[in-house]
Amino acid sequence: MDIKTLHGLFLSHPAVFTDSRKVIDGGIFFALKGDHFNGNQFALSSIDKGAAYAVVDEPVNHPKCIQVEDVLQTLQDLAHFHRIYLGLPIVAITGSNGKTTTKELIFAVLSQKYNTKATVGNLNNHIGVPLTLLSMDSSTELGIVEMGANHLGEIASLCAIASPDYGYITNFGKAHLEGFGSIEGVIKGKSELYEDLKKRGKIIFINSADALQVELLKDYRNAYRFGIQPTDDCQIFNCTASSTVCASYDKTKIQTQLIGAYNFNNVAAAIAFGSYFEIQSNLMASAIEGYQPQNNRSQLIISNENTIILDAYNANPTSMKAALDNILQTDSSKKVVILGDMLELGEASETEHQNIADLVESMHLFAAYFVGPRFFKTRTSSAVKFETIETLMSHLETHPFVQTVVLVKGSRGMALERLIPKIH
């Protein structure tokens, strides 16, 4: 079956799913394969549970099974065909840190005026991007697609599927060094978004405070710059220091619920997109001020005993340093950090963990705890080290914090949110 014919079936059954445990009644099941599963084996059960069709790449004897050469490639081809069919503007966002928060803020702002669809959560890979595009329909006026990657070539592949009209890279940081090889590899990999947009003459948003990106795009004409420079297309200022990020735009003060100075750039990007798409400043303010961080991303948890900054969704050397700098700025005499291993750093892992350990040593905190086999191997005289989260949890039960500001940060694989009941 060719893609045009399959798309016709999709328009009649406009819902797709890839998890046979979560069947969408009347939807189309794409039987993907993984290292530990084969979706073809669940095609018949998905149809029995209500799926209209199942797309398979192995012989399955059922009239509602559509056999193709490669299910994943077909899902991606269908998503691209659908994106072209709809012809709506697509915004693409990538970067080492802050891309999901930035995406959520831009979505909140643009939704004030347009029927906008965006990536749900962090479904930003070779499967998530197609699913995001296929969630859009003729009523969608703007689409926002988050793109994640940990190897060269991945962003280029996602751009080939989504064909974005607008793009923004939050930053280049020391993330996924195991796959990219070096910070230079990160820059090259993330910049695949810009290369795609430049090739097609599309709009690129640039934070004028990011000297590297300004240099990379200095000769590109279709750039929309934002920041504090008088020559910027959109001027945005940082308000006086407060416990949460505050921005000023078009004589409007926007007081957010986001902690951490590093979130100012994310807010500024959302304002810039709002300005470009002509969202009224009061509506932008309402959208951004109403945004509450979730899913362990810079969450502020205040209890009777302590103030907890939970930033345990992900971690790399760049975001770790930013979080440590932020806690130094907090108004408290008792500051504690609990840091978990940073994953996917490859050969740089030992050096980068020691660099963070040295930084913490210089901060003269009330207390510092390291958890995980990588941090456990660091050399430090002040931090208390635990090889497992279970041993740290046992320690916290007998060593409670009182009237303390606590930063909890580590990679997703560490699941440090499990510590919250012990320090709440």
Residue, then its C-alpha position, 0 to 999 in steps of 0.5 A: m500500500d502506498i503512502k497516499t492510500l494509507h493516508g486516506l485510511f488515516l483520515s478516516h481513522p485519525a488516531v495512531f498508536t504503537d503500544s498494544r497495551k493502550v489500544i485506541d478504539g478505531g485507531i491504527f496500530f503501528a507494530l514497531k520492533g525494539d530490542h526486546f519486543n516485536g509489535n507484529q506479535f500483538a497486531l491481532s490482539s490490537i485488532d481484537k481490542g478495537a483497532a481499525y487496522a494494524v500496520v505490520d512488516e511480517p506476515v499476519n493473516h488478517p484482512k485488517c493487517i497492512q503489510v509494509e516493508d518497514v513499519l517505522q519508516t512507514l510511520q515516518d513517511l506517513a507523518h511527513f505526508h500528513r504534515i505536507y497535506l496539512g500545510l500548517p506552520i511548524v516550529a522546531i525546538t532543540g538544544s542541550n538544556g531547557k528544550t521541553t520547558t521552552k516548548e511548553l512556554i511557547f505552546a502556552v503563549l501561541s495557544q492564546k491566539y492559535n489552535t496549537k498542537a505540540t509535542v506531548g511531554n518529551l516524545n521528541n525522537h524518531i517515533g515521538v516526532p511522527l506521532t506529534l505530527l499525526s496528532m495534528d488535523s485540519s483545525t490545527e493552526l500551528g504545530i510545535v515539534e520538540m526534537g531530541a538527539n544523542h547522535l549526529g544525524e538524528i536532528a537532520s532525520l527529524c527535520a526531513i520528517a517535520s520540514p519545519d518553518y521556524g527553528y530555535i536551539t536553546n543552547f549547546g551544552k555538554a549533554h550526550l557526549e557519549g553519542f556526540g563525542s565532544i562539545e564540538g559534536v553537540i554543536k554540529g548535531k544540534s546545528e543540523l536544525y539550522e542547516d535544514l532551515k537555512k537550506r530552505g530559507k526559513i526563519i531562525f530565532i536567535n538569542s542575541a546573548d548567545a555569542l556562539q549562535v550569533e556567530l554561527l548565523k551572522d550572515y543569515r538573513n532570515a533570522y529573528r533576534f531577541g534580547i536586550q540589544p537595541t538592534d534586536d527584533c524583540q527586546i526583552f529585559n530581565c527584571t530585578a532579582s526575585s525568587t522566581v524569573c521575571a521578564s519585562y517586554d513591551k512595558t509589561k512585567i511578567q512574573t513567572q513561577l519558574i526558579g533559576a536564572y537559567n530559565f530566563n532564556n526559556v521565557a525570553a524565547a517564548i516572548a520572542f515567538g509570541s512577538y513574532f506571531e503577534i500575540q498581545s503582551n497582556l495575553m503573553a503575560s497571562a500564559i507565562e505567569g500561569y505556567q507551572p513547571q512539572n515532571n521534576r523540572s525546576q519544581l519548587i516544593i515548599s514544606n513546613e520544614n524545607t524548600i526543595i528545588l527538584d530538578a531531577y528530570n535530567a542532568n549534564p555538566t552544563s545544567m548542573k553548573a547552572a543549578l549550582d549557581n542558582i542555589l548560591q543566589t538563594d537567600s538562605s544560610k543553610k544550603v544543601v545539594i544532593l547531586g546524582d550521577m550525570l549519565e551518557l557522558g562517555e569518556a568524559s564522565e570521570t573528568e566531568h564528575q570531578n569538575i562538579a565535585d571540585l565546584v561544590e567543594s569551592m561553594h562552602l555549602f551547609a552540606a553536600y551529598f553525592v549519590g551514584p557510582r560515578f560521583f562515588k569515585t570522585r575526590t572530595s573532602s566535604a561531600v558525603k558520598f553514597e554509591t546507591i540511592e537506597t543508602l542515601m535514603s537510609h541516611l536521610e531518615t536519621h539526618p533530617f533537614v530543618q529550615t534548609v534550601v535543598l537542591v536535588k539534581g541528577s540524570r533521569g536514570m537516577a530517579l532522585e524524586r524518590l528522595i523527596p518524602k525523606i526531606h519534605 
